[in-house]
Amino acid sequence: MKKPIIIFMILLILLPANLFSEPLKGYEPYQEGEFPLWTYKIRRAETIFFGSMIITFPLSILLHSVARSTGIIPPQTSGVNDFLAQAAIAGVLSLGVSVADWALGLGK
């Protein structure tokens, strides 16, 4: 019973999906005013949020490790708790970057 399932799963992974798709007839760019303005702002905010995670996540790991080794914060009971704390710090920092960009954009 396991062998047919494994073979089926391998076929699903290895079988390219583009064999069954239709070719694109031509590129059609977005029209002016096709999307409301707020969707552009949300797209910019999420791009800045996830783009700043590249910087804030390693920075939060470094600062959290330094704070833990100097005794500023107590060590966690497991590595998962450390990782969750570091991810939360990185998320808050990235959210701060996105909010700062939004606030600076209000002045324009």
ZAROSE-912417 format. One record per residue: residue number from 1; residue in one letter; chain; x, y, z of N, C-alpha, C in turn. Coordinates in steps of 0.02 Angstrom, whole numbers, plus 32768, in hexadecimal, padded with zeros to 4 digits. Each point is the difference from the previous one (the first is absolute). Layout:
<rs>
NUM | A | A | X | Y | Z | X | Y | Z | X | Y | Z;
...
</rs>
This chain:
<rs>
1 | M | A | 8029 | 7FC4 | 8000 | 7FD7 | 803C | 8000 | 802B | 803F | 8000;
2 | K | A | 8039 | 7FFD | 8023 | 802A | 803B | 8003 | 8023 | 800E | 7FBE;
3 | K | A | 8012 | 7FCC | 7FDC | 8026 | 8008 | 7FC2 | 7FD9 | 8027 | 7FCB;
4 | P | A | 7FC0 | 7FF0 | 7FF4 | 7FDB | 8027 | 7FCE | 7FF8 | 804A | 8014;
5 | I | A | 7FF8 | 800C | 8040 | 7FF8 | 8044 | 8017 | 8041 | 8027 | 7FF7;
6 | I | A | 8038 | 7FE0 | 800F | 8040 | 8021 | 7FF8 | 800E | 800E | 7FB6;
7 | I | A | 7FF1 | 7FD0 | 7FD6 | 800A | 800A | 7FB8 | 7FD3 | 8038 | 7FE6;
8 | F | A | 7FC2 | 8002 | 8018 | 7FD2 | 8036 | 7FEC | 801A | 8044 | 8017;
9 | M | A | 801A | 8004 | 803D | 801A | 803F | 801A | 803D | 8017 | 7FD8;
10 | I | A | 802C | 7FD0 | 7FEE | 803B | 8011 | 7FD8 | 7FEB | 801A | 7FBC;
11 | L | A | 7FCE | 7FE1 | 7FE2 | 7FE7 | 8017 | 7FBF | 7FE2 | 8046 | 8005;
12 | L | A | 7FDD | 800E | 8036 | 7FE3 | 8043 | 8008 | 8036 | 8035 | 8007;
13 | I | A | 8037 | 7FEE | 8020 | 8036 | 8030 | 800A | 8028 | 8009 | 7FBF;
14 | L | A | 800E | 7FC9 | 7FDE | 802B | 8004 | 7FC5 | 7FDC | 8013 | 7FC0;
15 | L | A | 7FBF | 7FF6 | 7FFD | 7FDA | 8010 | 7FC4 | 7FF7 | 804B | 7FFC;
16 | P | A | 801C | 801F | 7FCD | 7FFB | 804A | 7FFD | 7FB8 | 8015 | 7FF1;
17 | A | A | 7FEA | 8032 | 8024 | 7FBB | 8018 | 7FF7 | 7FF7 | 8028 | 7FC0;
18 | N | A | 8036 | 801A | 7FE4 | 7FF8 | 8029 | 7FC5 | 7FF1 | 7FD7 | 7FC1;
19 | L | A | 8002 | 7FBE | 8005 | 7FEC | 7FD7 | 7FC7 | 7FB6 | 8008 | 7FF1;
20 | F | A | 7FD9 | 8010 | 8033 | 7FB8 | 8004 | 7FF8 | 7FE6 | 8047 | 7FFB;
21 | S | A | 802C | 8031 | 8000 | 7FEA | 8045 | 7FFE | 8000 | 801A | 7FB8;
22 | E | A | 7FDB | 8035 | 7FF6 | 7FFC | 801E | 7FBD | 8035 | 8037 | 7FFC;
23 | P | A | 801D | 8009 | 7FC5 | 8033 | 8035 | 7FFA | 7FDF | 8045 | 8004;
24 | L | A | 8026 | 802F | 801A | 7FE8 | 8044 | 8007 | 7FFF | 8021 | 7FBB;
25 | K | A | 7FC8 | 801C | 7FEE | 7FF9 | 801D | 7FBD | 8027 | 8041 | 7FF9;
26 | G | A | 8004 | 8026 | 8034 | 8024 | 803F | 7FFF | 7FFD | 8022 | 8043;
27 | Y | A | 8032 | 8027 | 800F | 8002 | 8024 | 8040 | 7FD2 | 803D | 7FFC;
28 | E | A | 7FD8 | 8008 | 8032 | 7FD2 | 8038 | 8003 | 800E | 8026 | 8040;
29 | P | A | 801F | 803B | 7FFD | 8012 | 8025 | 803D | 7FC1 | 801B | 8023;
30 | Y | A | 8009 | 800F | 8040 | 7FC8 | 801C | 8026 | 7FEC | 8044 | 7FE4;
31 | Q | A | 7FC0 | 800D | 8001 | 7FE5 | 803F | 7FE8 | 8004 | 8034 | 8038;
32 | E | A | 8002 | 803F | 7FED | 8000 | 8036 | 8031 | 7FBD | 7FFF | 8026;
33 | G | A | 8002 | 7FFE | 8041 | 7FC4 | 7FFF | 8029 | 7FDE | 7FBC | 8004;
34 | E | A | 8024 | 7FCB | 7FED | 7FE2 | 7FBD | 8003 | 7FF6 | 7FEA | 8049;
35 | F | A | 802D | 8015 | 802B | 7FFB | 7FEF | 8047 | 7FF8 | 8040 | 8028;
36 | P | A | 7FDB | 7FFD | 8038 | 7FFA | 803C | 802A | 8043 | 8012 | 8020;
37 | L | A | 8006 | 803E | 8016 | 803E | 8019 | 801C | 8014 | 7FDB | 8040;
38 | W | A | 7FD0 | 7FEC | 8028 | 8011 | 7FE0 | 803F | 8022 | 7FBD | 7FF5;
39 | T | A | 7FF3 | 7FDE | 7FC8 | 8022 | 7FC0 | 7FF3 | 804A | 800C | 7FF1;
40 | Y | A | 8011 | 8038 | 7FE0 | 8046 | 8010 | 7FF5 | 8024 | 800E | 8042;
41 | K | A | 7FDC | 8022 | 802D | 801E | 800F | 8042 | 800B | 7FC0 | 8029;
42 | I | A | 7FD0 | 7FD3 | 7FFD | 8009 | 7FC0 | 8024 | 8038 | 7FD8 | 7FE2;
43 | R | A | 8005 | 7FFF | 7FBF | 8036 | 7FDC | 7FDE | 8044 | 801E | 8013;
44 | R | A | 8004 | 8042 | 8002 | 803F | 8020 | 8014 | 8011 | 7FEF | 8048;
45 | A | A | 7FCE | 8001 | 802C | 800D | 7FF1 | 8047 | 8017 | 7FB8 | 8009;
46 | E | A | 7FE2 | 7FD0 | 7FDE | 8015 | 7FBB | 8008 | 8045 | 7FF4 | 7FE1;
47 | T | A | 800F | 8023 | 7FC9 | 8043 | 7FFA | 7FE3 | 8035 | 801B | 802F;
48 | I | A | 7FF3 | 8038 | 801F | 802F | 801D | 802F | 8005 | 7FD4 | 803E;
49 | F | A | 7FC8 | 7FE5 | 8018 | 8001 | 7FD6 | 803B | 802B | 7FC2 | 7FF5;
50 | F | A | 7FF2 | 7FDB | 7FCB | 8025 | 7FC2 | 7FF4 | 8047 | 800E | 7FE8;
51 | G | A | 800A | 8038 | 7FDE | 8044 | 8013 | 7FEC | 802B | 8013 | 803B;
52 | S | A | 7FE4 | 8020 | 8032 | 8027 | 8013 | 803A | 800C | 7FC5 | 802F;
53 | M | A | 7FD9 | 7FCA | 7FF8 | 800D | 7FC4 | 8028 | 8045 | 7FE3 | 7FF2;
54 | I | A | 801A | 800B | 7FC4 | 8042 | 7FE8 | 7FEF | 8035 | 8020 | 802D;
55 | I | A | 7FF3 | 803D | 8015 | 802F | 8023 | 802C | 7FED | 7FF6 | 8049;
56 | T | A | 7FC0 | 8005 | 8010 | 7FEC | 7FFF | 8047 | 8006 | 7FBB | 801F;
57 | F | A | 7FF7 | 7FCB | 7FDA | 8003 | 7FBD | 801E | 8046 | 7FEF | 8018;
58 | P | A | 8034 | 8006 | 7FD6 | 8043 | 7FF3 | 801B | 8014 | 8030 | 8037;
59 | L | A | 7FEA | 803F | 7FFA | 800F | 8031 | 8034 | 7FDF | 7FED | 8042;
60 | S | A | 7FC2 | 7FE9 | 7FFE | 7FDE | 7FEC | 803E | 8020 | 7FC1 | 801D;
61 | I | A | 8016 | 7FD2 | 7FD6 | 8023 | 7FC4 | 8019 | 8040 | 8015 | 8024;
62 | L | A | 8026 | 802D | 7FE2 | 803E | 8016 | 801D | 7FF4 | 8025 | 8042;
63 | L | A | 7FD3 | 8030 | 8000 | 7FF3 | 8026 | 803D | 7FE1 | 7FD5 | 8037;
64 | H | A | 7FD5 | 7FD1 | 7FEE | 7FE2 | 7FD4 | 8032 | 8036 | 7FD3 | 801F;
65 | S | A | 802E | 7FE7 | 7FD7 | 8036 | 7FD6 | 801A | 802E | 8027 | 802D;
66 | V | A | 8010 | 803E | 7FED | 802B | 802A | 802A | 7FDE | 800F | 8042;
67 | A | A | 7FC0 | 8011 | 7FFE | 7FDB | 8010 | 803D | 7FFA | 7FC3 | 802D;
68 | R | A | 7FF8 | 7FC5 | 7FE3 | 7FFC | 7FC3 | 8027 | 8044 | 7FEE | 801F;
69 | S | A | 8036 | 8008 | 7FDA | 8042 | 7FEE | 801A | 8019 | 8030 | 8035;
70 | T | A | 7FEA | 803F | 7FFD | 8014 | 8030 | 8034 | 7FD3 | 7FFE | 803D;
71 | G | A | 7FCA | 7FDB | 7FFC | 7FD4 | 7FF9 | 803A | 7FC9 | 8033 | 8004;
72 | I | A | 7FF8 | 8028 | 7FCC | 7FCA | 8033 | 8000 | 7FBC | 7FDE | 7FFF;
73 | I | A | 7FF9 | 7FCB | 7FD9 | 7FC3 | 7FD8 | 8000 | 8012 | 7FB9 | 8014;
74 | P | A | 7FD3 | 7FDF | 8024 | 8010 | 7FBB | 8015 | 7FFE | 7FD0 | 7FC5;
75 | P | A | 8027 | 7FCA | 8003 | 7FFE | 7FCF | 7FC9 | 7FBC | 7FDC | 7FFE;
76 | Q | A | 7FEB | 7FEF | 7FC4 | 7FC0 | 7FDD | 7FF7 | 8009 | 7FB6 | 8010;
77 | T | A | 7FC8 | 7FDE | 8008 | 8003 | 7FB9 | 8010 | 8010 | 7FD5 | 7FC4;
78 | S | A | 7FF2 | 8019 | 7FC3 | 800F | 7FD8 | 7FC4 | 8015 | 802F | 7FC8;
79 | G | A | 801D | 7FE1 | 7FCC | 8015 | 8026 | 7FC6 | 7FC5 | 801C | 7FD9;
80 | V | A | 7FC8 | 7FDC | 8003 | 7FC4 | 8018 | 7FDC | 7FE8 | 8042 | 801D;
81 | N | A | 8001 | 8005 | 8042 | 7FEB | 803F | 8020 | 802E | 8039 | 7FED;
82 | D | A | 8042 | 7FF2 | 7FFC | 802F | 8033 | 7FEA | 7FF0 | 8016 | 7FB9;
83 | F | A | 7FF4 | 7FD0 | 7FD5 | 7FF1 | 8011 | 7FBA | 7FBF | 8028 | 7FFA;
84 | L | A | 7FCD | 7FEE | 8026 | 7FC1 | 8025 | 7FFE | 8009 | 8047 | 8019;
85 | A | A | 8029 | 8008 | 8034 | 800D | 8044 | 801A | 8026 | 8029 | 7FCC;
86 | Q | A | 8031 | 7FE2 | 7FE0 | 8026 | 8024 | 7FCD | 7FD4 | 8012 | 7FC4;
87 | A | A | 7FD5 | 7FD2 | 7FEC | 7FD2 | 800D | 7FC8 | 7FCF | 8038 | 8012;
88 | A | A | 7FE8 | 8001 | 803E | 7FD2 | 8034 | 8015 | 8023 | 8044 | 8000;
89 | I | A | 803D | 8002 | 8017 | 8026 | 803F | 8000 | 800A | 8018 | 7FB8;
90 | A | A | 8013 | 7FD2 | 7FD4 | 800B | 8012 | 7FBA | 7FBF | 8019 | 7FE0;
91 | G | A | 7FC8 | 7FE0 | 8010 | 7FC0 | 8015 | 7FE5 | 7FEC | 8046 | 8017;
92 | V | A | 800C | 800E | 8040 | 7FEF | 8043 | 801A | 802D | 8035 | 7FE0;
93 | L | A | 8041 | 7FF0 | 7FF8 | 802D | 8030 | 7FDF | 7FEB | 800C | 7FB8;
94 | S | A | 7FEE | 7FCC | 7FDC | 7FEB | 8008 | 7FBA | 7FBE | 8026 | 7FFC;
95 | L | A | 7FD4 | 7FF4 | 802F | 7FC2 | 8026 | 8001 | 800E | 804A | 800D;
96 | G | A | 8031 | 800D | 802C | 8014 | 8045 | 800C | 801C | 8022 | 7FC2;
97 | V | A | 8026 | 7FDB | 7FD9 | 801B | 801C | 7FC2 | 7FC7 | 800F | 7FCF;
98 | S | A | 7FD0 | 7FD4 | 7FFB | 7FC7 | 800B | 7FD3 | 7FD6 | 803C | 8017;
99 | V | A | 7FF4 | 8005 | 8040 | 7FD9 | 8038 | 801A | 8026 | 8042 | 7FF7;
100 | A | A | 8042 | 7FFE | 800A | 8028 | 803D | 7FF5 | 7FFD | 8015 | 7FB7;
101 | D | A | 8003 | 7FD1 | 7FD2 | 7FFA | 8011 | 7FB9 | 7FBC | 801D | 7FF0;
102 | W | A | 7FCC | 7FE3 | 801E | 7FBC | 801A | 7FF5 | 7FFB | 8048 | 801C;
103 | A | A | 801C | 800B | 803D | 7FFC | 8042 | 801E | 8027 | 8034 | 7FD8;
104 | L | A | 8039 | 7FEC | 7FE5 | 8027 | 802E | 7FD6 | 7FDC | 800E | 7FBF;
105 | G | A | 7FDA | 7FD0 | 7FE8 | 7FDA | 8009 | 7FC2 | 7FC4 | 802E | 8008;
106 | L | A | 7FE9 | 800A | 803E | 7FC7 | 802D | 800B | 8013 | 8049 | 7FF3;
107 | G | A | 8040 | 8010 | 8009 | 8016 | 8045 | 7FF6 | 8002 | 8015 | 7FB8;
108 | K | A | 7FFD | 7FD1 | 7FD2 | 8004 | 8012 | 7FB8 | 7FBE | 801A | 7FE6;
</rs>
